[in-house]
């Protein structure tokens, strides 16, 4: 069970995700968590550097899909802003939204990575389907109250959040 909660890669931020390295691994599609991964939980716009990272990924021919447990209007707003498809109210770590995202992107598990800030939603959900999982440090300490509760359990599973296993 503990392996299901371990990311394949841990980086400080989405901005530190090396797209060339992912491409060398055969990754073609990126399932991106929204809140505290691509955008601060409490903000209504994407920071320019994160929008630029998304554009660079598009230029490098990565297919992307936002998969978020957030409500539809918020997710739809960022889907339009970033011009990438999205799945809202995903109920991660259920497998269904990850499968839907791969279907939207036209990718398979072996060619898809999940990038997110939560072990019990993003990493567990991705690992359940054998996707390449990347854990990032949350952008903001501000979070929904249930997420704050899960962070305590995350520290037991991954103290210091150290990972980098290939």
DSSP file (Angstrom, degrees, kcal/mol; ACC not computed):
  #  RESIDUE AA STRUCTURE BP1 BP2  ACC     N-H-->O    O-->H-N    N-H-->O    O-->H-N    TCO  KAPPA ALPHA  PHI   PSI    X-CA   Y-CA   Z-CA
    1    1 A X    >>        0   0    0      0, 0.0     3,-0.8     0, 0.0     4,-0.5   0.000 360.0 360.0 360.0 -39.0    0.0    0.0    0.0
    2    2 A X  G >4  +     0   0    0      1,-0.3     3,-1.2     2,-0.2     4,-0.3   0.851 360.0  58.0 -63.0 -33.5    2.8    2.5    0.8
    3    3 A X  G >4 S+     0   0    0      1,-0.3     3,-1.3     2,-0.2    -1,-0.3   0.833  97.3  62.1 -64.2 -30.9    4.2    2.2   -2.7
    4    4 A X  G <4 S+     0   0    0     -3,-0.8   123,-0.3     1,-0.3    -1,-0.3   0.699 104.8  49.1 -66.1 -17.7    0.8    3.4   -4.1
    5    5 A X  G << S+     0   0    0     -3,-1.2     2,-0.5    -4,-0.5    -1,-0.3   0.401  91.9  94.6-101.8   0.6    1.3    6.6   -2.1
    6    6 A X    <   -     0   0    0     -3,-1.3   127,-0.1    -4,-0.3     2,-0.1  -0.815  68.6-136.4 -99.4 128.8    4.8    7.3   -3.4
    7    7 A X        -     0   0    0     -2,-0.5   157,-0.3     1,-0.1   158,-0.3  -0.416  11.8-132.7 -74.3 156.5    5.4    9.6   -6.4
    8    8 A X  S    S+     0   0    0    125,-1.3   157,-1.5     1,-0.3     2,-0.3   0.786  93.5  17.6 -74.1 -28.1    7.9    8.6   -9.0
    9    9 A X  E     -aB 134 164A   0    124,-1.6   126,-2.9   155,-0.2     2,-0.4  -0.999  64.1-161.1-146.5 140.6    9.3   12.1   -8.9
   10   10 A X  E     +a  135   0A   0    153,-0.6     2,-0.3    -2,-0.3   126,-0.2  -0.993  18.1 169.4-124.8 126.9    9.2   15.0   -6.4
   11   11 A X  E     -a  136   0A   0    124,-2.5   126,-0.8    -2,-0.4     6,-0.1  -0.920  42.4-116.3-132.4 158.4   10.0   18.5   -7.5
   12   12 A X  S    S-     0   0    0     -2,-0.3     2,-0.3   124,-0.2   125,-0.2   0.760  89.8  -7.4 -67.4 -23.9    9.5   21.9   -5.7
   13   13 A X  S >  S-     0   0    0    123,-0.2     3,-1.6   122,-0.1     4,-0.3  -0.987  70.2 -99.8-164.1 160.5    7.1   23.3   -8.3
   14   14 A X  G >  S+     0   0    0     23,-0.4     3,-1.7    -2,-0.3    -1,-0.1   0.863 120.7  63.9 -53.9 -36.1    5.4   22.7  -11.7
   15   15 A X  G 3  S+     0   0    0      1,-0.3    -1,-0.3    -3,-0.1    -3,-0.0   0.716  97.3  55.7 -63.9 -20.5    8.0   25.1  -13.0
   16   16 A X  G <  S+     0   0    0     -3,-1.6     2,-0.5     2,-0.1    -1,-0.3   0.448  77.3 114.4 -91.4  -2.0   10.8   22.6  -12.0
   17   17 A X    <   -     0   0    0     -3,-1.7     2,-0.9    -4,-0.3     3,-0.1  -0.603  66.5-137.6 -72.4 120.4    9.2   19.8  -14.1
   18   18 A X     >  -     0   0    0     -2,-0.5     4,-2.0     1,-0.2     5,-0.2  -0.704  16.1-168.4 -85.0 104.3   11.7   19.0  -16.8
   19   19 A X  H  > S+     0   0    0     -2,-0.9     4,-2.5     1,-0.2    -1,-0.2   0.851  86.5  55.4 -63.8 -35.7    9.7   18.5  -20.0
   20   20 A X  H  > S+     0   0    0      2,-0.2     4,-2.4     1,-0.2    -1,-0.2   0.907 107.2  50.4 -63.5 -40.6   12.6   17.1  -21.9
   21   21 A X  H  > S+     0   0    0      2,-0.2     4,-1.2     1,-0.2    -2,-0.2   0.909 110.8  48.6 -63.8 -42.2   13.1   14.5  -19.2
   22   22 A X  H  <>S+     0   0    0     -4,-2.0     5,-2.4     1,-0.2     3,-0.4   0.923 110.1  51.7 -63.2 -43.1    9.5   13.5  -19.4
   23   23 A X  H ><5S+     0   0    0     -4,-2.5     3,-1.8     1,-0.2    -2,-0.2   0.909 106.0  54.3 -60.2 -42.5    9.7   13.3  -23.2
   24   24 A X  H 3<5S+     0   0    0     -4,-2.4    -1,-0.2     1,-0.3    -2,-0.2   0.800 104.5  55.9 -62.0 -27.8   12.7   11.0  -22.9
   25   25 A X  T 3<5S-     0   0    0     -4,-1.2    -1,-0.3    -3,-0.4    -2,-0.2   0.500 125.1-105.4 -80.4  -4.0   10.6    8.7  -20.7
   26   26 A X  T < 5 +     0   0    0     -3,-1.8     2,-0.3    -4,-0.3    -3,-0.2   0.573  66.4 155.9  91.1  10.3    8.0    8.5  -23.4
   27   27 A X      < +     0   0    0     -5,-2.4    -1,-0.3    -6,-0.2    85,-0.2  -0.566  10.0 160.1 -75.3 129.8    5.5   10.8  -21.8
   28   28 A X        +     0   0    0     83,-3.1    35,-2.6    -2,-0.3     2,-0.4   0.577  59.6  51.3-119.3 -24.2    3.1   12.4  -24.2
   29   29 A X  E     -dc  63 112A   0     82,-2.2    84,-2.5    33,-0.2     2,-0.5  -0.939  61.0-157.9-124.9 142.9    0.2   13.5  -22.0
   30   30 A X  E     -dc  64 113A   0     33,-2.9    35,-2.0    -2,-0.4     2,-0.7  -0.968   3.9-159.9-122.4 118.3    0.1   15.5  -18.8
   31   31 A X  E     -dc  65 114A   0     82,-3.2    84,-2.8    -2,-0.5     2,-0.5  -0.877  23.3-162.2 -92.1 117.0   -2.8   15.3  -16.3
   32   32 A X  E     -dc  66 115A   0     33,-2.5    35,-2.5    -2,-0.7    84,-0.2  -0.884  15.4-140.0-110.4 128.2   -2.5   18.4  -14.3
   33   33 A X        -     0   0    0     82,-2.6     5,-0.3    -2,-0.5    35,-0.2  -0.492  17.6-151.6 -70.4 153.8   -4.1   19.1  -10.9
   34   34 A X    >>> +     0   0    0     33,-0.3     4,-2.3     3,-0.2     5,-2.0   0.918  65.3  66.5 -94.4 -70.2   -5.3   22.7  -10.7
   35   35 A X  B 345S-g   39   0B   0      1,-0.3    82,-0.3     2,-0.2     5,-0.2  -0.369 120.7  -5.4 -70.5 127.8   -5.4   24.1   -7.2
   36   36 A X  T 345S+     0   0    0      3,-3.5   103,-1.2    -2,-0.2    -1,-0.3   0.538 132.4  63.6  66.5  11.2   -2.0   24.6   -5.6
   37   37 A X  T <45S+     0   0    0     -3,-1.7   -23,-0.4     2,-0.5    -2,-0.2   0.614 122.4   6.9-117.7 -57.0   -0.3   22.9   -8.6
   38   38 A X  T  <5S+     0   0    0     -4,-2.3     9,-0.4     1,-0.3     2,-0.3   0.764 139.0  16.8 -95.8 -33.1   -1.0   25.2  -11.5
   39   39 A X  B   <S-g   35   0B   0     -5,-2.0    -3,-3.5     7,-0.1    -2,-0.5  -0.984  89.1 -94.0-140.8 148.5   -2.7   28.1   -9.6
   40   40 A X    >   -     0   0    0     -2,-0.3     3,-1.8     5,-0.3     5,-0.1  -0.360  38.2-121.2 -60.0 141.8   -2.8   29.2   -6.0
   41   41 A X  T 3  S+     0   0    0    101,-0.3    -1,-0.1     1,-0.3   102,-0.1   0.806 110.2  43.1 -55.4 -33.8   -5.9   27.8   -4.3
   42   42 A X  T 3  S+     0   0    0    100,-0.1     2,-0.3     2,-0.0    -1,-0.3   0.158  98.6  91.4-104.3  18.3   -7.2   31.2   -3.4
   43   43 A X    <   -     0   0    0     -3,-1.8    -4,-0.0     1,-0.1     3,-0.0  -0.817  57.9-152.8-117.6 156.2   -6.5   33.0   -6.7
   44   44 A X  S    S+     0   0    0     -2,-0.3     2,-0.3     2,-0.0    -1,-0.1   0.233  77.7  52.0-109.2  12.0   -8.6   33.6   -9.8
   45   45 A X  S    S-     0   0    0     -5,-0.1     2,-0.4    36,-0.0    -5,-0.3  -0.994  81.9-111.7-146.3 151.2   -5.8   33.9  -12.4
   46   46 A X        -     0   0    0     -2,-0.3    -7,-0.1    -7,-0.1    -2,-0.0  -0.655  38.4-112.7 -81.7 134.1   -2.8   31.9  -13.4
   47   47 A X    >>  -     0   0    0     -9,-0.4     4,-2.2    -2,-0.4     3,-0.9  -0.386  29.5-115.1 -62.5 144.8    0.6   33.5  -12.6
   48   48 A X  H 3> S+     0   0    0      1,-0.3     4,-2.4     2,-0.2     5,-0.2   0.842 113.7  54.8 -53.7 -39.0    2.4   34.4  -15.8
   49   49 A X  H 3> S+     0   0    0      1,-0.2     4,-1.6     2,-0.2    -1,-0.3   0.839 109.7  47.1 -67.9 -31.0    5.3   32.0  -15.2
   50   50 A X  H <> S+     0   0    0     -3,-0.9     4,-2.1     2,-0.2    -2,-0.2   0.882 111.5  50.0 -76.2 -38.9    2.8   29.0  -14.8
   51   51 A X  H  X S+     0   0    0     -4,-2.2     4,-2.2     1,-0.2    -2,-0.2   0.891 110.3  51.8 -62.5 -38.6    0.9   30.1  -18.0
   52   52 A X  H  X S+     0   0    0     -4,-2.4     4,-2.5    -5,-0.2    -2,-0.2   0.881 107.0  52.5 -65.8 -38.2    4.3   30.3  -19.8
   53   53 A X  H  X S+     0   0    0     -4,-1.6     4,-2.3     2,-0.2    -2,-0.2   0.924 109.4  49.6 -62.3 -43.6    5.2   26.7  -18.6
   54   54 A X  H  X S+     0   0    0     -4,-2.1     4,-2.2     1,-0.2    -2,-0.2   0.922 111.1  49.2 -60.6 -44.7    1.8   25.5  -20.0
   55   55 A X  H  X S+     0   0    0     -4,-2.2     4,-2.6     1,-0.2    -1,-0.2   0.897 109.6  51.6 -62.7 -40.7    2.5   27.2  -23.3
   56   56 A X  H  X S+     0   0    0     -4,-2.5     4,-1.8     1,-0.2    -1,-0.2   0.901 108.5  51.5 -62.7 -40.6    6.0   25.7  -23.5
   57   57 A X  H  <>S+     0   0    0     -4,-2.3     5,-2.6     2,-0.2    -2,-0.2   0.903 110.1  49.4 -63.1 -40.4    4.5   22.3  -22.9
   58   58 A X  H ><5S+     0   0    0     -4,-2.2     3,-2.0     1,-0.2    -2,-0.2   0.928 109.0  51.7 -62.3 -45.2    2.1   22.9  -25.7
   59   59 A X  H 3<5S+     0   0    0     -4,-2.6    -1,-0.2     1,-0.3    -2,-0.2   0.828 105.9  55.5 -61.2 -31.5    4.9   24.0  -28.0
   60   60 A X  T 3<5S-     0   0    0     -4,-1.8    -1,-0.3    -5,-0.2    -2,-0.2   0.285 122.2-110.7 -84.3  10.4    6.7   20.8  -27.1
   61   61 A X  T < 5 +     0   0    0     -3,-2.0     2,-0.4     1,-0.2    -3,-0.2   0.709  64.1 153.3  69.1  24.5    3.6   18.9  -28.3
   62   62 A X      < -     0   0    0     -5,-2.6     2,-0.4    -6,-0.2    -1,-0.2  -0.681  38.6-139.2 -78.7 137.3    2.5   17.6  -24.9
   63   63 A X  E     -d   29   0A   0    -35,-2.6   -33,-2.9    -2,-0.4     2,-0.3  -0.786  26.9-168.3 -91.8 142.6   -1.2   17.0  -24.6
   64   64 A X  E     -d   30   0A   0     -2,-0.4    21,-0.6   -35,-0.2     2,-0.3  -0.935  19.9-177.0-136.0 154.9   -2.7   18.2  -21.4
   65   65 A X  E     -de  31  85A   0    -35,-2.0   -33,-2.5    -2,-0.3     2,-0.4  -0.949  24.0-133.1-149.4 129.8   -5.9   17.9  -19.3
   66   66 A X  E     -de  32  86A   0     19,-2.7    21,-2.4    -2,-0.3     2,-0.5  -0.686  21.8-172.5 -78.3 133.5   -6.7   19.6  -16.0
   67   67 A X  E     + e   0  87A   0    -35,-2.5     2,-0.4    -2,-0.4   -33,-0.3  -0.959  16.5 165.0-130.0 113.5   -8.2   17.1  -13.6
   68   68 A X        -     0   0    0     19,-2.7    22,-2.3    -2,-0.5    23,-0.1  -0.955  46.0-146.1-135.1 145.4   -9.5   18.8  -10.4
   69   69 A X  S    S+     0   0    0     -2,-0.4    19,-0.1    20,-0.3     3,-0.1   0.493  74.5 108.6 -81.6  -4.5  -11.8   18.0   -7.5
   70   70 A X  S    S-     0   0    0      1,-0.1    19,-2.8    19,-0.1    20,-0.2  -0.171  82.0 -81.6 -68.9 166.5  -12.8   21.7   -7.6
   71   71 A X     >  -     0   0    0     17,-0.2     4,-1.9    18,-0.1     3,-0.3  -0.276  42.3-106.1 -71.4 156.3  -16.2   22.8   -8.7
   72   72 A X  H  > S+     0   0    0      1,-0.2     4,-3.1     2,-0.2     5,-0.3   0.846 110.9  53.7 -52.4 -50.3  -17.1   23.2  -12.4
   73   73 A X  H  > S+     0   0    0      1,-0.2     4,-2.0     2,-0.2    -1,-0.2   0.904 111.7  45.6 -60.0 -41.6  -17.2   27.0  -12.8
   74   74 A X  H  > S+     0   0    0     -3,-0.3     4,-1.7     2,-0.2    -1,-0.2   0.947 116.3  44.9 -64.2 -48.2  -13.7   27.5  -11.3
   75   75 A X  H  X S+     0   0    0     -4,-1.9     4,-2.2     1,-0.2    -2,-0.2   0.906 112.1  52.3 -64.1 -42.2  -12.2   24.6  -13.4
   76   76 A X  H  X S+     0   0    0     -4,-3.1     4,-2.3     1,-0.2    -1,-0.2   0.888 105.6  55.6 -61.5 -39.7  -14.0   25.8  -16.5
   77   77 A X  H  X S+     0   0    0     -4,-2.0     4,-2.4    -5,-0.3    -1,-0.2   0.916 112.1  41.8 -60.2 -44.3  -12.6   29.3  -16.1
   78   78 A X  H  X S+     0   0    0     -4,-1.7     4,-2.7     2,-0.2     5,-0.2   0.821 109.7  58.7 -74.9 -29.9   -9.0   28.0  -16.0
   79   79 A X  H  X>S+     0   0    0     -4,-2.2     5,-1.7     2,-0.2     4,-1.0   0.921 112.0  41.0 -61.2 -43.4   -9.7   25.6  -18.8
   80   80 A X  H  <5S+     0   0    0     -4,-2.3     3,-0.2     2,-0.2    -2,-0.2   0.935 114.7  51.3 -69.0 -47.3  -10.6   28.5  -21.0
   81   81 A X  H  <5S+     0   0    0     -4,-2.4    -2,-0.2     1,-0.2    -1,-0.2   0.901 120.9  33.3 -57.6 -43.4   -7.8   30.7  -19.7
   82   82 A X  H  <5S-     0   0    0     -4,-2.7    -1,-0.2     2,-0.2    -2,-0.2   0.551 103.7-129.8 -91.9  -8.9   -5.1   28.1  -20.4
   83   83 A X  T  <5 +     0   0    0     -4,-1.0     2,-0.3    -3,-0.2    -3,-0.2   0.924  66.5 119.5  57.6  48.7   -6.9   26.6  -23.5
   84   84 A X      < -     0   0    0     -5,-1.7    -1,-0.2    -6,-0.2    -2,-0.2  -0.991  68.4-101.3-137.1 148.3   -6.7   23.0  -22.3
   85   85 A X  E     -e   65   0A   0    -21,-0.6   -19,-2.7    -2,-0.3     2,-0.3  -0.192  41.3-163.4 -65.1 160.5   -9.5   20.6  -21.6
   86   86 A X  E     -e   66   0A   0    -21,-0.2     2,-0.5   -19,-0.0   -19,-0.2  -0.989  22.5-150.4-148.0 153.5  -10.6   19.9  -18.0
   87   87 A X  E     -e   67   0A   0    -21,-2.4   -19,-2.7    -2,-0.3     3,-0.3  -0.993  24.1-163.9-123.5 119.9  -12.5   17.6  -15.8
   88   88 A X        +     0   0    0     -2,-0.5   -17,-0.2     1,-0.2   -19,-0.2  -0.572  67.8  22.7-100.6 165.7  -14.1   19.1  -12.7
   89   89 A X  S    S+     0   0    0    -19,-2.8   -20,-0.3    -2,-0.2    -1,-0.2   0.898  75.5 166.2  46.6  48.2  -15.5   17.5   -9.6
   90   90 A X        -     0   0    0    -22,-2.3     7,-0.4    -3,-0.3   -21,-0.2   0.697  36.3-140.7 -71.7 -22.7  -13.2   14.5  -10.4
   91   91 A X    >   -     0   0    0      1,-0.2     3,-2.1   -23,-0.1     5,-0.1   0.889  37.3-140.6  58.9  40.5  -13.4   12.7   -7.1
   92   92 A X  T 3  S+     0   0    0      1,-0.3    -1,-0.2     3,-0.1    30,-0.1  -0.446  81.1  46.6 -60.7 139.8   -9.7   11.8   -7.2
   93   93 A X  T 3  S+     0   0    0     28,-0.4    -1,-0.3    -3,-0.1    35,-0.1  -0.878  88.6 109.0 -96.4  20.4   -8.2    9.3   -6.5
   94   94 A X  S <> S-     0   0    0     -3,-2.1     4,-0.5     1,-0.1     3,-0.3  -0.244  70.9-130.7 -55.2 148.4  -11.0    7.4   -8.4
   95   95 A X  H >> S+     0   0    0      1,-0.2     4,-2.3     2,-0.1     3,-0.6   0.817  92.0  77.9 -71.7 -31.7   -9.7    5.9  -11.6
   96   96 A X  H 3> S+     0   0    0      1,-0.2     4,-2.8     2,-0.2     5,-0.2   0.866  91.6  48.0 -53.4 -48.8  -12.4    7.3  -13.8
   97   97 A X  H 3> S+     0   0    0     -7,-0.4     4,-2.2    -3,-0.3    -1,-0.2   0.859 112.1  50.8 -65.4 -31.0  -11.3   10.9  -14.2
   98   98 A X  H <X S+     0   0    0     -3,-0.6     4,-2.2    -4,-0.5    -1,-0.2   0.909 111.9  47.0 -69.0 -41.5   -7.7    9.8  -15.0
   99   99 A X  H  X S+     0   0    0     -4,-2.3     4,-2.3     2,-0.2    -2,-0.2   0.912 111.4  51.5 -64.2 -42.1   -9.1    7.4  -17.6
  100  100 A X  H  X S+     0   0    0     -4,-2.8     4,-2.6    -5,-0.2    -2,-0.2   0.915 109.0  51.0 -60.6 -42.4  -11.3   10.2  -19.0
  101  101 A X  H  X S+     0   0    0     -4,-2.2     4,-2.5     1,-0.2    -1,-0.2   0.915 109.7  49.3 -62.7 -43.0   -8.3   12.5  -19.2
  102  102 A X  H  X>S+     0   0    0     -4,-2.2     5,-2.1     2,-0.2     4,-1.8   0.890 110.8  50.7 -63.9 -37.8   -6.3    9.9  -21.1
  103  103 A X  H  <5S+     0   0    0     -4,-2.3    -2,-0.2     2,-0.2    -1,-0.2   0.927 110.7  48.7 -64.0 -44.4   -9.2    9.4  -23.5
  104  104 A X  H  <5S+     0   0    0     -4,-2.6    -2,-0.2     1,-0.2    -1,-0.2   0.905 118.2  40.6 -59.6 -42.9   -9.5   13.2  -24.1
  105  105 A X  H  <5S-     0   0    0     -4,-2.5    -1,-0.2    -5,-0.2    -2,-0.2   0.686 106.7-126.1 -81.5 -18.7   -5.7   13.4  -24.7
  106  106 A X  T  <5 +     0   0    0     -4,-1.8     2,-0.2     1,-0.3    -3,-0.2   0.858  65.3 129.8  74.0  35.5   -5.5   10.2  -26.7
  107  107 A X      < -     0   0    0     -5,-2.1    -1,-0.3    -6,-0.1     2,-0.2  -0.728  50.4-133.4-117.4 167.9   -2.8    8.7  -24.5
  108  108 A X    >   -     0   0    0     -2,-0.2     3,-1.4    -3,-0.1   -80,-0.2  -0.705  35.3 -99.1-112.2 169.2   -2.2    5.5  -22.7
  109  109 A X  G >  S+     0   0    0      1,-0.3     3,-1.6    -2,-0.2    23,-0.4   0.885 121.1  55.5 -56.5 -42.4   -1.0    4.9  -19.2
  110  110 A X  G 3  S+     0   0    0      1,-0.3    -1,-0.3    21,-0.1    20,-0.0   0.688 112.7  43.1 -67.9 -15.7    2.6    4.2  -20.2
  111  111 A X  G <  S+     0   0    0     -3,-1.4   -83,-3.1   -84,-0.1   -82,-2.2   0.112 101.1  87.1-114.3  20.0    2.7    7.6  -22.0
  112  112 A X  E <   -c   29   0A   0     -3,-1.6    20,-2.2   -85,-0.2     2,-0.3  -0.962  51.5-166.6-127.9 138.6    0.9    9.7  -19.3
  113  113 A X  E     -cf  30 132A   0    -84,-2.5   -82,-3.2    -2,-0.4     2,-0.5  -0.904  11.2-146.7-117.3 150.0    2.1   11.6  -16.3
  114  114 A X  E     -cf  31 133A   0     18,-2.5    20,-2.9    -2,-0.3     2,-0.5  -0.969  12.6-167.8-113.2 130.7    0.1   13.1  -13.4
  115  115 A X  E     +cf  32 134A   0    -84,-2.8   -82,-2.6    -2,-0.5     2,-0.3  -0.977  27.4 130.5-121.9 120.6    1.4   16.2  -11.8
  116  116 A X  E     - f   0 135A   0     18,-2.3    20,-2.3    -2,-0.5   -80,-0.1  -0.965  57.0-121.4-160.3 173.9   -0.1   17.4   -8.5
  117  117 A X  S    S+     0   0    0    -82,-0.3     2,-0.5    -2,-0.3    21,-0.3   0.412  83.7  77.2-104.4   0.0    0.4   18.5   -5.0
  118  118 A X     >> -     0   0    0      1,-0.1     5,-2.0    19,-0.1     4,-0.8  -0.942  54.8-160.4-122.5 133.0   -1.5   15.9   -3.0
  119  119 A X  I  4>S+     0   0    0     -2,-0.5     5,-2.4     1,-0.2     6,-0.2   0.914  93.5  49.3 -69.4 -44.9   -0.4   12.3   -2.2
  120  120 A X  I  45S+     0   0    0      3,-0.2    -1,-0.2     4,-0.1  -115,-0.0   0.512 126.1  23.2 -82.0  -3.3   -3.9   11.0   -1.4
  121  121 A X  I  >5S+     0   0    0     -3,-0.3     4,-1.5     3,-0.1   -28,-0.4   0.655 131.5  27.0-119.2 -63.7   -5.6   12.4   -4.6
  122  122 A X  I  X5S+     0   0    0     -4,-0.8     4,-2.3     2,-0.2     5,-0.2   0.954 127.9  37.3 -71.8 -52.7   -3.1   13.0   -7.4
  123  123 A X  I  ><S+     0   0    0     -5,-2.0     4,-3.0     2,-0.2     5,-0.2   0.951 120.4  45.1 -69.1 -49.8   -0.3   10.4   -6.6
  124  124 A X  H  ><S+     0   0    0     -5,-2.4     4,-2.0    -6,-0.2    -1,-0.2   0.936 115.0  48.9 -60.2 -46.1   -2.6    7.6   -5.4
  125  125 A X  H  X S+     0   0    0     -4,-1.5     4,-0.6     1,-0.2    -1,-0.2   0.922 115.1  43.9 -60.0 -45.4   -5.0    8.1   -8.3
  126  126 A X  H ><>S+     0   0    0     -4,-2.3     5,-2.5     1,-0.2     3,-1.0   0.912 112.7  51.1 -66.2 -43.1   -2.1    8.1  -10.8
  127  127 A X  H ><5S+     0   0    0     -4,-3.0     3,-1.3  -123,-0.3    -1,-0.2   0.824  99.2  65.2 -65.9 -30.5   -0.3    5.2   -9.3
  128  128 A X  H 3<5S+     0   0    0     -4,-2.0    -1,-0.3     1,-0.3    -2,-0.2   0.786 111.0  37.5 -61.9 -25.6   -3.6    3.1   -9.3
  129  129 A X  T <<5S-     0   0    0     -3,-1.0    -1,-0.3    -4,-0.6    -2,-0.2   0.268 117.7-111.7-107.8   9.7   -3.4    3.2  -13.1
  130  130 A X  T < 5 +     0   0    0     -3,-1.3    -3,-0.2     1,-0.2     2,-0.2   0.850  63.5 154.7  63.2  37.2    0.4    2.9  -13.3
  131  131 A X      < -     0   0    0     -5,-2.5     2,-0.7    -6,-0.1   -18,-0.2  -0.521  56.8 -96.6 -85.7 161.1    0.9    6.5  -14.6
  132  132 A X  E     - f   0 113A   0    -20,-2.2   -18,-2.5   -23,-0.4     2,-0.4  -0.725  48.3-152.4 -79.1 115.7    4.2    8.4  -14.0
  133  133 A X  E     - f   0 114A   0     -2,-0.7  -124,-1.6   -20,-0.2  -125,-1.3  -0.778  15.8-171.8-102.6 134.5    3.4   10.4  -10.9
  134  134 A X  E     -af   9 115A   0    -20,-2.9   -18,-2.3    -2,-0.4     2,-0.5  -0.987   7.9-158.0-124.2 122.1    5.0   13.8  -10.1
  135  135 A X  E     -af  10 116A   0   -126,-2.9  -124,-2.5    -2,-0.5     2,-0.3  -0.860  10.7-170.1-100.9 132.3    4.5   15.4   -6.7
  136  136 A X  E     -a   11   0A   0    -20,-2.3     2,-0.3    -2,-0.5  -124,-0.2  -0.844  31.6-100.7-116.1 156.9    5.0   19.2   -6.4
  137  137 A X        -     0   0    0   -126,-0.8  -123,-0.2    -2,-0.3   -19,-0.1  -0.573  51.5 -99.2 -70.5 136.2    5.1   21.3   -3.3
  138  138 A X        -     0   0    0    -21,-0.3  -101,-0.2    -2,-0.3    -1,-0.1  -0.281  23.7-135.8 -57.9 141.9    1.8   23.2   -2.8
  139  139 A X  S    S+     0   0    0   -103,-1.2     2,-0.3  -100,-0.2    -1,-0.1   0.810  84.4  25.3 -68.0 -30.5    1.9   26.7   -4.1
  140  140 A X        -     0   0    0      2,-0.2    -1,-0.1     1,-0.1   -99,-0.0  -0.973  62.7-138.6-138.0 146.4    0.1   28.1   -1.1
  141  141 A X  S    S+     0   0    0     -2,-0.3     2,-0.5    -3,-0.0    -1,-0.1   0.634  83.8  96.7 -75.6 -12.3   -0.4   27.2    2.6
  142  142 A X        +     0   0    0     -3,-0.0  -101,-0.3     6,-0.0     2,-0.3  -0.669  54.8 148.2 -79.5 125.4   -4.1   28.2    2.1
  143  143 A X        -     0   0    0     -2,-0.5    -2,-0.0  -102,-0.1     5,-0.0  -0.960  53.8 -77.0-151.4 164.5   -6.2   25.2    1.4
  144  144 A X    >>  -     0   0    0     -2,-0.3     4,-1.8     1,-0.1     3,-0.6  -0.360  51.5-112.7 -60.3 147.6   -9.7   23.8    1.8
  145  145 A X  H 3> S+     0   0    0      1,-0.3     4,-1.5     2,-0.2    -1,-0.1   0.835 116.0  53.7 -60.4 -34.9  -10.1   22.4    5.4
  146  146 A X  H 3> S+     0   0    0      1,-0.2     4,-1.9     2,-0.2    -1,-0.3   0.867 106.4  53.1 -68.7 -33.4  -10.3   18.8    4.3
  147  147 A X  H <> S+     0   0    0     -3,-0.6     4,-1.9     1,-0.2    -2,-0.2   0.905 104.8  55.0 -65.6 -40.6   -7.0   19.2    2.4
  148  148 A X  H  X S+     0   0    0     -4,-1.8     4,-0.8     1,-0.2    -1,-0.2   0.877 107.1  51.2 -59.9 -36.6   -5.3   20.5    5.6
  149  149 A X  H >X S+     0   0    0     -4,-1.5     4,-0.9     1,-0.2     3,-0.7   0.919 108.9  50.1 -66.0 -43.0   -6.4   17.4    7.4
  150  150 A X  H 3X S+     0   0    0     -4,-1.9     4,-2.3     1,-0.2    -1,-0.2   0.810  98.4  67.8 -66.1 -29.4   -5.0   15.1    4.7
  151  151 A X  H 3X S+     0   0    0     -4,-1.9     4,-1.8     1,-0.2    -1,-0.2   0.859  95.4  56.6 -59.4 -34.7   -1.6   17.0    4.8
  152  152 A X  H <X S+     0   0    0     -4,-0.8     4,-0.8    -3,-0.7    -1,-0.2   0.926 108.9  45.1 -62.8 -44.1   -1.1   15.6    8.3
  153  153 A X  H >X S+     0   0    0     -4,-0.9     4,-1.6     1,-0.2     3,-0.6   0.863 107.4  59.8 -67.1 -35.7   -1.4   12.1    7.0
  154  154 A X  H 3X S+     0   0    0     -4,-2.3     4,-3.0     1,-0.2    -1,-0.2   0.892  99.1  57.1 -58.9 -39.9    0.8   12.9    4.1
  155  155 A X  H 3< S+     0   0    0     -4,-1.8    -1,-0.2     1,-0.2    -2,-0.2   0.802 105.5  51.2 -64.3 -27.9    3.6   13.8    6.5
  156  156 A X  H << S+     0   0    0     -4,-0.8     3,-0.4    -3,-0.6    -1,-0.2   0.866 115.2  41.8 -73.6 -36.3    3.4   10.3    8.0
  157  157 A X  H  < S+     0   0    0     -4,-1.6    -2,-0.2     1,-0.2     2,-0.2   0.878 133.3  17.3 -77.1 -40.0    3.6    8.7    4.5
  158  158 A X  S >< S-     0   0    0     -4,-3.0     3,-2.4    -5,-0.2    -1,-0.2  -0.591  75.5-163.1-138.1  71.9    6.3   10.9    3.1
  159  159 A X  G >  S+     0   0    0     -3,-0.4     3,-0.8     1,-0.3    -4,-0.1  -0.346  85.5   4.6 -59.1 131.5    8.2   12.8    5.8
  160  160 A X  G 3  S-     0   0    0      1,-0.2    -1,-0.3    -2,-0.1    -5,-0.1   0.422 108.6-106.2  73.7  -4.0   10.1   15.7    4.2
  161  161 A X  G <   +     0   0    0     -3,-2.4     2,-0.5     1,-0.2    -1,-0.2   0.882  61.2 169.8  50.7  45.1    8.4   14.7    0.9
  162  162 A X    <   +     0   0    0     -3,-0.8     2,-0.3     2,-0.0    -1,-0.2  -0.767   6.9 141.1 -91.2 127.7   11.6   13.2   -0.4
  163  163 A X        +     0   0    0     -2,-0.5  -153,-0.6  -153,-0.2  -155,-0.1  -0.980  13.7 140.9-156.7 157.9   11.3   11.3   -3.6
  164  164 A X  B     +B    9   0A   0     -2,-0.3     2,-0.4  -157,-0.3  -155,-0.2   0.026  28.2 151.1 164.7  72.2   13.2   10.7   -6.9
  165  165 A X              0   0    0   -157,-1.5    -2,-0.0  -158,-0.3     0, 0.0  -0.937 360.0 360.0-117.6 142.2   13.0    7.1   -7.8
  166  166 A X              0   0    0     -2,-0.4    -1,-0.1  -157,-0.0  -158,-0.1   0.361 360.0 360.0-114.6 360.0   13.1    5.9  -11.3
